[in-house]
Amino acid sequence: MFDKMKQVMEMKRQADKIKKELEATSVELEEIRGIKIRINGAQKFKSIDIDQSLLESINKPKFETDLLRSMNAAIKKSQAVAAEKMKSVMPGMPGL
């Protein structure tokens, strides 16, 4: 019983460590030319930089589609970074 408790505490400690590492990890992506998105490994957006030329010649529906596509790509890349980090720290966990 005590060994199980130690294992659970160790897993929690590792999970907390991973969470801090993911929050400190930054992913930058420019999926669509002129839209740069920076997101951390915890899937929190840090910045969105939109080139001025896109704003001057804006086609609102296309711009909204491009922005959504860029944001989804940034989240996907961030999730891949998080999964890789989890896999390296907890190799025996099922589903990773």
N, C-alpha and C positions, 0 to 999 in steps of 0.2 A: 504493500500500500504506500509506504513512504517513498519507495523508488518511483512509483507512478507519479506521485506528487512532485518529486524532483524533476521528472521528465516534463511534466506540464509547465512547471516554473521555468525550466530551461527553454522550452518552446516559446513561452510568452516573452522571455528576455530576447530571444532571437527575432521574434516578430516585431517587437518594439525597435530593435536595432535596424531591421529592414525598413520599417516605416520611416525612421529618421533619414536613412540613406536615400530612400525614394523621394522624400521631400526635398533633399539636397541635390538630387539628380535633375538636370535640366535637359530637355530635348527641344531642338529648334528645327522647324520644318518650313520649307517653302515649296509646297505642293503645286500651287498656282503662282506663276510669276507675278510678283508685286504684292503678295500676301504672305507675310512671315508670321509664324505663330510659335511662341515659346510656352512650353508646358512642363511641369515637373513630373516625376515618376509616380506621384500620388494623384495624377490626373487633375491638377489644379492649374488653370491657365495663368501664366505670368505676364504675358504681353501679346498683343496683336499689332503688327506694324503693317499699314496699308500704304503702298506707294501713292504719292499725290496724283500721278497721272491716271491711276484707276479711278480716283475720286472725281477728277475733272471731266472725264468722258464716261460717266457712270451710266450703265444700263442696269437699273435697279434689280430686275429679276435675275439677270446673269450674275451680277455681283453677289447677290444673296446666295445663289447656288454655289458659286465658287468659294465663298466664305464658309459655308456649311461643309463643303467637301474638304476644305483645308483643315477645318477644326476636327472633323471626323478622322482624317488621316493622322493628325497630331495625337489624338487620343489613342488610336491604334498603335502608333509607334511607341507611345509612352507605356501602354499596356505590355507591349513586347519586351521593353526594357525591364519593367516590373517583374514579369514572368521569369525572365532570365535570371534576375537577381534572386528571386525566391528559389529557383531551381538550384542555384549554386550554393545557397545557404542551407536549404532543407531538401537534399536530394532524395530522401526516402518518403517524402509526403506523396500520397496518391493524388492523381489529378494534375500534377505539375509537370 
